[in-house]
Amino acid sequence: MSESAAAPNSWADLLADGRLPRFALICLGVWLGAADSLVTATIMPSVGAELGGYGYFSWATAGFMIGAIVAGASAGRLSEIFGLKPAIAFAGLVYAAGCVMSAAGPNIGVFLAGRVLQGVGGGWISGFSMVAIALLFPERHLAKVFAAVSGVWGIATVLGPLVGGLFAQAHEWRMVFWLFAAQAAAFSLAAVWLLRGDTKAQGGQGVPWTQLGVLTLGVAAIAVADITRGALAAGGLVLAGLVLLGVVLKIDARAAVRLLPHRAADLKTIVGSGYAAMFALTAASMGLSVYGPAILQTLRGMSPLWAGYVIAAEALGWTVCALLVADTSDVWDGRWVRFGSVCVVASLVLLTWAMRDGSLASVIAGSTLLGAGFGFFWSFMSRRVMAALSGEDRAIGSSAITAVRQTGAAAGAAIAGATANLVGFGGGLTVDTAQAAALWVFATAIPLALAGTWAAFRLTGSAVKA
């Protein structure tokens, strides 16, 4: 008897029957998206010194984010129209072109344009990767695939700042983008070679231009809020952005060509409650990654590198716990979803105290617990959403997972920014403002986490509909 026959849900079976090349391709795509943001954040001081763009630091992230979210949201429909193989190959080329622009940019304007193009390519790569997971892997393997994806994120969290730091110290920040351009080109070639045939999902042949246009405006408002100093202005932009996202849901529910699956906004359904939980819990987690390093450097005198690695305990917790529960039976997956969401709430309660008044060990514990919560629930939550999608919604519903997560991250970062600015953080980084931010950035995230936990419990309840 073969190993796969003996263990139909084993890691060996996951990589059998021609799935290994597809699995490797998806991991490379995840690496490109995960490492990009971490490396870029590390080298931005060097970019500013050479190109004179210190005043545009935030736009390097905001431009990438706008491109990534809108591209990720459109990935499902584009994979239906063009097929998965050409779509993935083209996405890699777009990302590579953006890297070349950033690497060769003679001024900050060209550099930022390259970052937007990288965001578009990266968003498509992430979205198409989710479609590939849904279409190319049996449902029994989804938890393991998502656990492996979490592992790639964990590796990127460790290596990203290190790689960026080494290039920055050598005054060769442009080489970072040339390196990623080469990887993206290899990714495109690998897609053509490894994706045999031309996989297409069921679905319509149109592009939901109206929804994508309104989505762009909403995401842009949230992105601008994240780099706006005034707390009231930032809060207003966040609110406007969230309203526009709600408008997208309203338009999409009546549209002939949809951007999202049927009843994606209905919390009585698996898809609706799943998306809501992903959005809210991701938003709640963003305060740690955005403001944690600055708070630790100010209040505890840590170096940027070591402060970054304290925050990276979140990624470590996510990776380890995702791998630990990957072999869980279907009976337990709902329990892990609930337990993980409760862990997120508990971690924010702990960090609300620990970041300002607790020991370094308690901060690391809070960071690790936050990641562990996501590690416990993310694979199973994603699998439940994918399993509930009809054939015609398979592609758009799978790619929407990436867009929902990225939009939640953008909204959470903007809300954390508005909160920090409201307590004086935007006026200057001092011990007093860092202490205030250490309290309120995490305290205001707790209601978001509670809302996400409520949605997670609905997702796993008996009253929810497919």
Long-range contacts (C-beta under 8 A, 24 or more apart in sequence): 8-140, 9-140, 9-141, 9-144, 9-327, 11-144, 13-141, 14-137, 14-141, 14-144, 14-145, 18-196, 19-136, 19-137, 19-141, 21-190, 21-194, 22-132, 22-136, 22-137, 22-194, 22-195, 23-145, 23-148, 24-190, 24-194, 25-88, 25-132, 25-187, 25-190, 25-191, 25-194, 25-195, 26-129, 26-132, 26-133, 26-145, 26-149, 27-148, 27-149, 27-152, 28-183, 28-186, 28-187, 28-190, 29-88, 29-92, 29-125, 29-126, 29-128, 29-129, 29-187, 30-126, 30-129, 30-149, 30-152, 30-153, 31-152, 31-155, 31-156, 31-183, 32-95, 32-122, 32-125, 32-180, 32-183, 32-184, 32-187, 33-68, 33-122, 33-125, 33-126, 34-152, 34-153, 34-156, 34-157, 34-160, 35-156, 35-159, 35-160, 35-163, 35-180, 36-64, 36-118, 36-122, 36-180, 37-61, 37-64, 37-160, 38-156, 38-157, 38-160, 38-161, 38-164, 39-160, 39-161, 39-163, 39-164, 39-167, 39-176, 39-180, 40-64, 40-115, 40-164, 40-176, 41-161, 41-164, 42-160, 42-161, 42-163, 42-164, 42-165, 42-168, 43-164, 43-167, 43-168, 43-173, 43-176, 45-168, 46-168, 46-171, 46-173, 47-108, 47-111, 47-173, 50-173, 51-105, 51-107, 51-108, 51-111, 52-107, 52-108, 53-108, 53-111, 53-112, 56-108, 56-112, 58-226, 58-227, 59-112, 59-115, 59-227, 60-111, 60-112, 60-115, 61-226, 62-223, 62-224, 62-226, 62-227, 63-112, 63-113, 63-115, 63-116, 63-119, 63-223, 64-115, 64-116, 64-118, 64-119, 64-122, 65-119, 65-219, 65-223, 65-406, 65-409, 65-410, 66-116, 66-119, 66-216, 66-219, 66-220, 66-223, 67-115, 67-116, 67-117, 67-118, 67-119, 67-120, 67-122, 67-123, 68-119, 68-120, 68-122, 68-123, 68-126, 68-406, 69-123, 69-215, 69-219, 69-403, 69-406, 69-407, 69-410, 70-120, 70-123, 70-212, 70-215, 70-216, 70-219, 71-119, 71-120, 71-121, 71-122, 71-123, 71-124, 71-127, 72-123, 72-124, 72-126, 72-127, 72-399, 72-402, 72-403, 72-406, 73-123, 73-127, 73-212, 73-215, 73-259, 73-399, 73-400, 73-403, 74-124, 74-127, 74-207, 74-208, 74-212, 74-259, 74-399, 75-123, 75-124, 75-126, 75-127, 75-128, 75-130, 75-131, 75-399, 75-402, 75-403, 76-127, 76-131, 76-201, 76-203, 76-395, 76-396, 76-397, 76-398, 76-399, 76-400, 77-203, 77-204, 77-206, 77-207, 77-208, 77-257, 77-259, 77-395, 77-396, 78-124, 78-128, 78-207, 79-127, 79-128, 79-131, 79-200, 79-201, 79-395, 79-399, 80-200, 80-201, 80-202, 80-203, 80-204, 80-205, 80-395, 80-396, 81-205, 81-207, 83-198, 83-199, 83-200, 84-128, 84-131, 84-132, 84-135, 84-195, 84-198, 84-199, 84-200, 84-201, 85-191, 85-192, 85-195, 85-197, 85-198, 85-199, 86-198, 87-124, 87-128, 88-125, 88-128, 88-129, 88-132, 88-187, 88-188, 88-191, 88-195, 89-188, 89-189, 89-191, 89-192, 90-124, 90-188, 91-121, 91-124, 91-125, 91-128, 91-188, 92-121, 92-125, 92-184, 92-185, 92-187, 92-188, 92-191, 93-121, 93-184, 93-185, 93-188, 94-120, 94-121, 94-124, 95-120, 95-121, 95-122, 95-124, 95-125, 95-180, 95-184, 95-187, 96-121, 96-180, 96-181, 96-182, 96-184, 96-185, 96-188, 97-121, 99-177, 99-178, 99-180, 99-181, 99-184, 100-177, 100-178, 100-181, 102-177, 103-174, 103-175, 103-176, 103-177, 103-178, 103-181, 104-174, 114-177, 121-184, 123-402, 123-403, 123-406, 125-187, 126-402, 126-406, 127-399, 127-402, 127-403, 128-399, 129-402, 130-398, 130-399, 130-401, 130-402, 131-201, 131-394, 131-395, 131-398, 131-399, 132-195, 132-199, 133-386, 133-398, 134-386, 134-389, 134-394, 134-395, 134-397, 134-398, 135-199, 135-201, 135-394, 135-395, 135-398, 136-199, 139-383, 139-386, 139-387, 142-379, 142-382, 142-383, 142-386, 143-325, 143-326, 143-327, 143-328, 143-333, 143-379, 143-380, 143-383, 144-326, 144-327, 144-379, 146-322, 146-378, 146-379, 146-382, 146-383, 147-322, 147-323, 147-325, 147-326, 147-379, 150-318, 150-319, 150-322, 150-323, 150-375, 150-378, 150-379, 151-319, 151-322, 151-323, 153-315, 153-318, 153-319, 154-315, 154-316, 154-318, 154-319, 154-320, 157-312, 157-315, 157-316, 158-309, 158-312, 158-315, 161-305, 161-308, 161-309, 161-312, 165-305, 201-391, 201-392, 201-394, 201-395, 202-391, 202-392, 202-394, 202-395, 203-392, 203-393, 203-394, 203-395, 203-396, 204-256, 204-257, 204-258, 204-392, 206-256, 206-257, 207-257, 208-252, 208-255, 208-257, 208-258, 208-259, 210-251, 210-255, 211-248, 211-251, 211-252, 211-255, 211-258, 211-259, 211-260, 212-259, 214-244, 214-247, 214-248, 214-251, 215-244, 215-245, 215-248, 215-259, 217-244, 218-242, 218-243, 218-244, 218-245, 218-247, 218-248, 219-407, 219-410, 222-407, 222-410, 222-411, 222-414, 223-410, 223-414, 225-414, 225-417, 225-418, 226-410, 226-413, 226-414, 226-417, 227-417, 228-417, 228-421, 229-421, 229-426, 230-421, 230-426, 231-418, 231-419, 231-421, 231-422, 231-426, 234-414, 234-417, 234-418, 234-421, 235-418, 235-422, 237-414, 238-411, 238-414, 238-415, 238-418, 241-411, 241-414, 242-411, 245-407, 258-396, 259-396, 259-400, 260-396, 260-397, 260-400, 261-389, 261-390, 261-393, 261-396, 261-397, 261-400, 262-390, 262-393, 264-397, 264-400, 267-455, 267-458, 268-458, 268-463, 268-464, 268-465, 269-388, 269-464, 269-465, 269-466, 270-384, 270-385, 270-387, 270-388, 270-459, 270-464, 270-465, 270-466, 271-385, 271-388, 271-389, 271-397, 273-455, 273-456, 273-458, 273-459, 273-464, 274-381, 274-382, 274-384, 274-385, 274-388, 274-455, 274-459, 275-385, 275-400, 275-401, 275-404, 276-451, 276-452, 276-455, 277-341, 277-381, 277-452, 277-453, 277-455, 277-456, 277-458, 277-459, 278-381, 278-401, 278-404, 278-405, 278-408, 278-452, 279-404, 279-405, 279-407, 279-408, 279-411, 279-452, 280-408, 280-448, 280-449, 280-451, 280-452, 280-455, 281-341, 281-344, 281-373, 281-374, 281-408, 281-448, 281-449, 281-452, 281-453, 281-456, 282-404, 282-405, 282-408, 282-409, 282-412, 282-452, 283-408, 283-409, 283-411, 283-412, 283-415, 283-445, 283-448, 283-452, 284-344, 284-348, 284-412, 284-445, 284-446, 284-448, 284-449, 284-452, 285-314, 285-344, 285-370, 285-374, 285-412, 285-445, 285-449, 286-409, 286-412, 286-413, 286-415, 286-416, 286-445, 287-412, 287-416, 287-419, 287-441, 287-442, 287-445, 288-314, 288-351, 288-367, 288-370, 288-442, 289-314, 290-413, 290-416, 290-417, 291-416, 291-420, 291-425, 291-437, 291-441, 292-355, 292-367, 294-429, 294-434, 295-355, 295-434, 295-437, 295-438, 296-355, 296-363, 298-429, 298-430, 298-431, 298-434, 299-355, 299-356, 299-431, 299-434, 299-435, 299-438, 300-360, 310-360, 310-363, 310-364, 310-367, 311-367, 313-364, 313-367, 313-368, 313-371, 314-367, 314-368, 314-370, 314-371, 315-371, 316-368, 316-371, 317-367, 317-368, 317-369, 317-370, 317-371, 317-372, 317-375, 318-371, 318-372, 318-374, 318-375, 318-378, 319-371, 319-375, 320-372, 320-375, 321-371, 321-372, 321-375, 321-376, 322-374, 322-375, 322-376, 322-378, 322-379, 323-375, 324-375, 325-375, 325-376, 325-379, 325-380, 326-379, 328-380, 333-380, 333-383, 333-384, 334-380, 334-460, 335-460, 336-376, 336-377, 336-380, 337-376, 337-377, 337-380, 337-381, 337-384, 337-456, 337-459, 337-460, 338-377, 338-453, 338-456, 338-457, 338-460, 339-376, 339-377, 340-372, 340-373, 340-374, 340-375, 340-376, 340-377, 340-378, 340-456, 341-373, 341-377, 341-449, 341-452, 341-453, 341-456, 341-457, 342-373, 342-453, 343-369, 343-370, 343-372, 343-373, 343-376, 344-370, 344-373, 344-374, 344-449, 344-452, 344-453, 345-446, 345-449, 345-450, 345-453, 346-373, 347-372, 347-373, 348-442, 348-445, 348-446, 348-449, 349-446, 351-442, 352-439, 352-442, 352-443, 352-446, 355-438, 355-439, 355-442, 356-435, 356-438, 356-439, 377-456, 381-456, 381-459, 384-459, 384-460, 388-466, 412-445, 412-448, 415-444, 415-445, 415-448, 416-441, 416-444, 416-445, 419-444
